[in-house]
Amino acid sequence: MHKAMRFGALALGLLCAVQTNAASIPQGPHGGIAVVPLDAVEAVQSVTFLNKAQLIVEDYAIIALPLFHDVGEQEVQVTYDDGSIRNVVIKVLDKQYPEERITVTDQEHVTPSPRNLERIGKESARMRAAYARFSSQPPNLLPIVQPVEGRTSGVFGSRRFFNDQPRNPHSGIDWAAPTGTPIKSPAPGKVVVVGDFFFNGITVQIDHGGGFISMMCHLSEALVEEGQTIKRGAIIGKVGTTGRSTGPHLHWSVSLSGERIDPAVFMAVLNALHED
């Protein structure tokens, strides 16, 4: 069976996270991913979208669709070892994200002082540098492990208001869990950032390869060090409520080629590929 047809079958039921239409055009919502089947993957040198290299997993390119990108047809470039380039049409779909209103007791976590703004700027630069990494394509990425079990208390892309003041959309998924619950690494990788940040609290960022970076936030304790290589399922820390948090939970952000995307969609679609 043709790859695009197989993928259309296995993606069915994943909340329309990735779809194929009658013309087999890979498609997904902004803030999600599109999956492009690759022929002769062993001869593929790189896959790019919006001038950014993309993750390659098995026989597929995983295309990061920015949250604020225009909807409609776009082109992905597949470059082969012989220098030839194949343009693949994908389609970015519209999606309506929910609104979320949050009350926090510490007004500094809504309108920080100049001193804290300076701290936030330094911390943001450190995290952005980690998100910008693109190490070699991972050979053994799948399956993706859910970092912690718990009630979903926050979804990706929600338009957030803190004490009725609008802020950036939610960049990940939240799971409520008791303080001290062990947190697993979703895939093999290298720890690139460990820090205690103003908004994110105790934070761990992991480079999984191919532009796939995880960020775990609000930990009560980090159990890894920067530069440490870890296996899938390794315990990297414990659930907490540090930083701007209203209760114990894990926040997991997935950055793909420098773009924050929906972790739930990413995990479901890639694991469906693995099971195919």
MIFIDO-875825 format. One record per residue: residue number from 1; chain; x, y, z of N, C-alpha, C in turn. Coordinates in steps of 0.05 Angstrom, whole numbers. Example, Ala and Ser with C-alpha at 12.3 -4.5 7.8 and 13.67 -1.06 7.14 Angstrom:
2
R  pos  unit  n_east  n_north  n_up  ca_east  ca_north  ca_up  c_east  c_north  c_up
R  1  A  264  -114  156  246  -90  156  264  -66  156
R  2  A  257  -45  142  273  -21  143  258  1  157
***
This chain:
276
R  pos  unit  n_east  n_north  n_up  ca_east  ca_north  ca_up  c_east  c_north  c_up
R  1  A  17  -24  0  0  0  0  18  25  0
R  2  A  10  46  -14  25  70  -16  27  83  11
R  3  A  50  96  17  55  107  44  33  127  51
R  4  A  26  145  32  7  166  39  -20  153  46
R  5  A  -28  131  32  -53  118  39  -51  105  66
R  6  A  -28  92  72  -25  79  98  -27  100  120
R  7  A  -14  123  116  -15  143  137  -43  154  140
R  8  A  -58  157  118  -85  167  121  -102  149  138
R  9  A  -97  123  136  -112  103  152  -105  104  181
R  10  A  -79  105  187  -71  104  215  -76  130  229
R  11  A  -77  153  215  -82  178  228  -111  183  234
R  12  A  -129  167  222  -158  171  226  -165  168  256
R  13  A  -179  187  266  -187  185  294  -168  201  312
R  14  A  -147  213  302  -129  229  319  -137  258  319
R  15  A  -163  263  323  -174  290  325  -168  307  302
R  16  A  -166  295  278  -160  309  254  -133  322  256
R  17  A  -115  311  272  -88  323  276  -73  324  250
R  18  A  -75  302  235  -62  300  208  -82  286  190
R  19  A  -85  296  166  -104  285  148  -92  282  120
R  20  A  -104  264  104  -98  264  76  -124  266  61
R  21  A  -124  283  40  -149  286  25  -147  268  0
R  22  A  -166  272  -17  -168  254  -41  -143  255  -57
R  23  A  -129  278  -58  -105  281  -73  -80  273  -57
R  24  A  -84  263  -33  -62  254  -15  -43  277  -8
R  25  A  -54  301  -4  -38  323  4  -35  322  35
R  26  A  -11  320  45  -8  320  74  -18  346  86
R  27  A  -32  345  108  -43  369  119  -46  367  149
R  28  A  -47  390  162  -50  391  191  -56  420  199
R  29  A  -65  423  224  -72  450  233  -48  467  241
R  30  A  -51  493  239  -29  510  249  -27  505  279
R  31  A  -2  502  288  4  493  316  6  463  318
R  32  A  4  449  295  6  420  295  29  412  276
R  33  A  25  389  263  45  378  245  32  368  220
R  34  A  48  366  199  40  351  175  61  330  170
R  35  A  53  307  161  71  284  157  74  279  127
R  36  A  98  281  118  104  278  89  119  251  85
R  37  A  106  232  71  120  207  65  144  212  47
R  38  A  166  198  53  191  202  37  197  176  22
R  39  A  202  179  -4  212  157  -20  242  158  -20
R  40  A  254  134  -20  284  132  -20  295  149  2
R  41  A  285  145  27  293  161  50  323  160  55
R  42  A  336  137  48  365  135  52  381  154  35
R  43  A  368  165  14  382  184  -4  374  213  2
R  44  A  357  217  23  348  244  30  369  258  46
R  45  A  378  281  37  398  296  52  385  314  73
R  46  A  362  327  66  348  344  85  320  350  75
R  47  A  303  358  94  276  367  87  272  394  101
R  48  A  264  414  85  261  441  96  233  452  91
R  49  A  224  468  110  199  483  108  203  510  120
R  50  A  196  531  106  200  559  115  230  563  121
R  51  A  247  551  105  276  553  107  287  541  132
R  52  A  272  523  145  282  509  169  283  479  164
R  53  A  305  467  172  307  438  170  285  425  188
R  54  A  275  402  179  253  388  193  262  361  203
R  55  A  247  351  222  252  324  234  245  302  214
R  56  A  262  282  212  257  258  196  255  234  215
R  57  A  233  220  213  229  196  230  221  173  212
R  58  A  238  152  212  233  129  195  231  138  166
R  59  A  208  134  153  204  141  125  188  167  121
R  60  A  188  184  142  171  207  141  185  233  150
R  61  A  178  255  138  186  281  148  163  292  165
R  62  A  170  302  189  151  313  208  153  343  206
R  63  A  133  356  194  134  384  188  120  400  210
R  64  A  136  419  222  125  436  243  109  459  230
R  65  A  84  462  238  66  483  227  63  504  249
R  66  A  75  528  245  75  548  266  46  556  274
R  67  A  43  563  299  17  569  310  4  593  296
R  68  A  20  612  287  9  636  275  13  637  245
R  69  A  17  613  233  22  613  204  -4  615  188
R  70  A  -2  626  164  -26  628  147  -35  601  139
R  71  A  -61  598  136  -72  573  127  -71  572  96
R  72  A  -74  547  85  -72  544  57  -49  526  48
R  73  A  -45  523  22  -25  506  11  3  519  13
R  74  A  23  503  21  50  511  24  68  490  11
R  75  A  94  496  8  112  477  -4  134  469  16
R  76  A  140  443  16  162  432  31  184  423  11
R  77  A  209  428  17  231  421  -1  245  396  9
R  78  A  247  376  -7  262  351  -1  287  351  -18
R  79  A  310  352  -6  336  353  -20  349  326  -18
R  80  A  359  316  -41  371  290  -42  402  292  -44
R  81  A  416  270  -39  445  270  -39  457  278  -65
R  82  A  442  273  -87  452  280  -114  447  310  -121
R  83  A  436  325  -102  431  353  -107  403  359  -118
R  84  A  388  339  -125  361  344  -135  342  352  -113
R  85  A  322  367  -120  302  377  -100  274  370  -110
R  86  A  258  360  -91  230  354  -97  213  372  -79
R  87  A  195  387  -92  176  404  -77  151  388  -72
R  88  A  143  388  -46  119  373  -38  98  393  -27
R  89  A  74  392  -38  53  410  -28  40  399  -3
R  90  A  38  416  17  23  409  42  1  431  45
R  91  A  -17  425  63  -38  444  68  -40  450  98
R  92  A  -39  476  105  -42  484  133  -72  491  138
R  93  A  -83  477  157  -112  480  163  -117  500  186
R  94  A  -140  512  186  -147  530  207  -156  514  232
R  95  A  -152  525  255  -161  512  280  -168  534  300
R  96  A  -190  531  313  -198  550  334  -189  539  361
R  97  A  -172  554  375  -162  546  401  -179  559  423
R  98  A  -182  545  446  -200  556  467  -188  579  482
R  99  A  -204  591  498  -196  613  515  -194  603  544
R  100  A  -173  612  559  -169  603  586  -164  627  604
R  101  A  -178  629  626  -175  651  645  -164  640  671
R  102  A  -142  652  680  -128  641  704  -124  664  724
R  103  A  -129  658  749  -125  677  771  -100  669  786
R  104  A  -81  687  788  -57  683  804  -56  703  827
R  105  A  -45  694  850  -45  712  873  -22  731  873
R  106  A  0  724  860  24  741  860  23  758  835
R  107  A  17  784  839  15  802  816  41  805  801
R  108  A  64  799  813  90  800  800  91  780  777
R  109  A  75  758  779  74  738  757  55  747  735
R  110  A  43  770  738  26  782  716  40  806  704
R  111  A  48  825  721  62  849  712  88  851  728
R  112  A  109  838  719  134  838  734  147  865  736
R  113  A  163  869  758  178  893  762  201  895  742
R  114  A  213  919  738  236  921  720  258  901  727
R  115  A  263  897  752  284  879  761  278  851  751
R  116  A  253  842  755  245  815  746  244  813  715
R  117  A  236  835  702  236  835  673  264  830  662
R  118  A  284  841  675  312  837  667  319  807  670
R  119  A  311  796  693  316  767  697  301  750  676
R  120  A  276  757  671  260  742  651  273  743  624
R  121  A  284  766  616  297  769  590  321  750  588
R  122  A  337  749  608  361  731  608  352  702  607
R  123  A  332  695  622  322  667  622  310  660  595
R  124  A  295  678  583  283  673  557  304  668  536
R  125  A  325  684  536  347  681  517  360  653  519
R  126  A  363  644  544  374  618  548  356  596  537
R  127  A  331  598  542  312  578  532  310  579  501
R  128  A  309  603  490  308  606  461  332  593  447
R  129  A  356  596  460  380  584  448  377  554  448
R  130  A  365  542  468  361  513  468  341  505  447
R  131  A  319  521  444  299  515  423  311  516  395
R  132  A  331  533  391  343  537  364  361  514  356
R  133  A  367  496  374  386  474  368  375  456  346
R  134  A  393  446  329  385  425  310  408  405  308
R  135  A  407  385  325  428  365  325  420  343  305
R  136  A  437  322  302  433  302  282  406  288  285
R  137  A  395  278  263  369  264  263  371  240  281
R  138  A  351  236  299  352  214  318  346  187  305
R  139  A  363  166  310  358  140  298  337  123  312
R  140  A  332  129  337  315  112  353  295  128  370
R  141  A  280  146  356  264  165  371  238  153  382
R  142  A  226  134  368  200  124  375  202  99  392
R  143  A  181  94  409  157  111  414  163  134  432
R  144  A  144  154  431  145  176  449  130  169  475
R  145  A  143  172  498  131  165  523  118  189  536
R  146  A  93  186  546  81  209  560  96  213  586
R  147  A  105  238  591  123  243  614  111  237  641
R  148  A  85  241  644  72  236  670  43  230  665
R  149  A  31  214  682  2  208  681  -12  228  698
R  150  A  -35  237  689  -51  256  705  -73  268  689
R  151  A  -90  284  702  -112  298  689  -101  320  672
R  152  A  -111  323  648  -103  345  631  -115  371  642
R  153  A  -98  389  651  -108  413  663  -103  438  646
R  154  A  -89  435  624  -84  457  606  -77  446  579
R  155  A  -88  459  557  -83  449  530  -66  468  514
R  156  A  -54  458  494  -37  475  477  -54  495  461
R  157  A  -42  519  458  -54  539  440  -76  556  452
R  158  A  -84  550  477  -106  565  489  -98  595  493
R  159  A  -116  612  487  -111  641  490  -115  648  520
R  160  A  -93  656  533  -92  658  562  -95  687  572
R  161  A  -110  689  594  -114  714  608  -107  709  637
R  162  A  -86  723  647  -79  722  675  -90  746  689
R  163  A  -107  741  709  -121  763  723  -134  782  703
R  164  A  -146  771  682  -160  785  660  -142  800  642
R  165  A  -116  796  643  -97  809  625  -87  789  604
R  166  A  -90  796  578  -83  777  557  -53  772  556
R  167  A  -45  747  552  -17  739  550  -14  720  526
R  168  A  10  711  522  15  693  499  -1  667  502
R  169  A  -8  654  479  -21  628  480  -5  608  495
R  170  A  -18  588  506  -5  567  521  13  551  502
R  171  A  38  547  510  58  535  492  61  505  495
R  172  A  44  493  512  48  464  517  22  452  527
R  173  A  26  429  541  4  415  553  10  412  583
R  174  A  -11  414  600  -8  411  629  -22  386  638
R  175  A  -8  372  656  -21  349  670  -20  354  700
R  176  A  -42  354  713  -43  356  742  -35  329  754
R  177  A  -16  330  774  -7  306  787  4  314  814
R  178  A  5  295  833  14  302  860  43  311  860
R  179  A  50  329  878  78  338  881  95  313  887
R  180  A  118  312  873  136  290  876  133  267  857
R  181  A  112  268  840  108  248  820  132  247  800
R  182  A  144  224  795  167  223  777  159  231  749
R  183  A  177  245  735  173  254  707  193  239  689
R  184  A  182  228  668  199  212  649  207  229  625
R  185  A  230  223  614  238  235  589  222  221  567
R  186  A  209  237  549  192  225  528  208  209  507
R  187  A  234  214  505  250  201  484  279  204  493
R  188  A  297  188  479  325  192  485  334  220  479
R  189  A  356  229  492  365  256  486  387  265  504
R  190  A  393  291  502  414  304  518  403  327  533
R  191  A  407  329  558  398  351  574  414  376  567
R  192  A  401  397  559  415  421  550  411  445  568
R  193  A  389  445  584  384  467  603  372  455  628
R  194  A  382  463  651  370  459  677  371  485  692
R  195  A  348  496  700  348  522  714  323  526  730
R  196  A  324  547  746  301  555  763  293  582  752
R  197  A  271  584  737  263  608  723  239  622  735
R  198  A  237  647  729  216  664  741  188  653  736
R  199  A  181  650  710  155  640  703  153  610  704
R  200  A  173  596  693  172  567  689  180  551  714
R  201  A  191  564  734  200  549  757  224  531  750
R  202  A  227  510  765  249  491  759  243  477  732
R  203  A  262  480  714  257  473  686  280  455  675
R  204  A  272  436  658  292  419  644  285  419  614
R  205  A  305  425  597  302  423  568  320  401  558
R  206  A  309  385  540  322  361  529  323  363  499
R  207  A  346  359  487  349  358  458  348  329  449
R  208  A  326  322  435  322  295  426  333  290  398
R  209  A  342  311  385  353  308  358  334  316  336
R  210  A  344  325  313  327  332  290  310  356  295
R  211  A  318  374  314  302  397  320  279  393  340
R  212  A  277  369  351  257  363  371  268  368  399
R  213  A  257  388  413  266  396  439  242  394  458
R  214  A  246  381  481  226  381  502  233  401  524
R  215  A  212  414  535  216  430  559  196  422  580
R  216  A  206  415  604  189  407  627  191  429  648
R  217  A  168  439  657  168  462  675  153  457  701
R  218  A  159  475  721  146  476  747  153  452  765
R  219  A  176  440  760  185  417  776  190  425  805
R  220  A  187  406  823  195  410  851  225  404  853
R  221  A  236  388  835  264  380  836  272  370  809
R  222  A  296  378  800  308  367  776  328  345  784
R  223  A  328  323  770  345  300  777  366  294  755
R  224  A  370  313  738  390  310  716  407  335  716
R  225  A  429  334  701  448  356  698  451  363  669
R  226  A  459  388  663  464  396  636  487  380  624
R  227  A  484  371  599  504  355  586  500  325  589
R  228  A  481  317  606  476  289  612  460  276  589
R  229  A  469  253  580  454  237  560  435  219  574
R  230  A  410  218  566  389  203  580  374  185  560
R  231  A  363  164  571  348  144  555  318  151  556
R  232  A  303  139  538  274  142  538  263  131  565
R  233  A  246  147  578  234  138  603  251  144  627
R  234  A  275  155  624  292  162  647  277  183  664
R  235  A  280  182  690  268  201  708  285  226  709
R  236  A  273  248  700  288  273  698  282  293  720
R  237  A  261  287  736  253  305  757  227  297  770
R  238  A  216  314  786  191  309  800  171  332  797
R  239  A  146  325  796  125  345  792  125  364  816
R  240  A  120  390  810  119  410  831  100  433  823
R  241  A  103  456  836  87  479  830  104  504  832
R  242  A  129  503  823  147  526  823  141  545  800
R  243  A  149  570  803  144  590  783  116  599  783
R  244  A  106  608  760  78  617  758  60  593  755
R  245  A  49  584  777  34  559  778  12  562  799
R  246  A  -11  550  793  -33  550  812  -37  524  827
R  247  A  -20  505  822  -21  479  835  -2  459  822
R  248  A  3  437  836  23  418  825  15  406  798
R  249  A  33  409  779  27  398  752  54  398  736
R  250  A  53  384  714  75  385  695  67  400  670
R  251  A  83  419  662  79  431  636  100  420  617
R  252  A  91  409  594  109  398  574  105  413  548
R  253  A  127  427  539  127  440  513  143  423  494
R  254  A  134  421  469  149  408  448  156  430  427
R  255  A  182  433  422  191  452  401  202  435  378
R  256  A  192  441  355  201  426  331  210  447  310
R  257  A  236  445  304  248  465  285  243  494  294
R  258  A  245  498  321  242  524  332  213  534  336
R  259  A  194  517  330  165  524  332  152  507  354
R  260  A  137  520  372  122  505  392  98  493  379
R  261  A  95  467  383  72  453  371  57  437  393
R  262  A  34  427  386  17  413  405  30  386  413
R  263  A  38  382  438  51  357  446  32  333  443
R  264  A  6  337  448  -12  314  447  -14  304  418
R  265  A  -16  322  399  -17  315  371  9  302  362
R  266  A  31  314  370  58  303  363  61  275  373
R  267  A  55  270  398  58  244  410  39  223  397
R  268  A  14  230  393  -5  211  382  2  204  353
R  269  A  9  224  337  14  218  309  40  202  305
R  270  A  61  210  319  86  195  316  84  167  327
R  271  A  69  163  349  66  136  359  49  119  340
R  272  A  30  131  326  15  117  306  33  108  283
R  273  A  52  125  276  71  117  255  87  93  264
R  274  A  95  93  289  111  72  301  96  45  301
R  275  A  70  47  306  54  23  308  46  12  281
R  276  A  48  28  260  39  20  233  55  -4  223
***
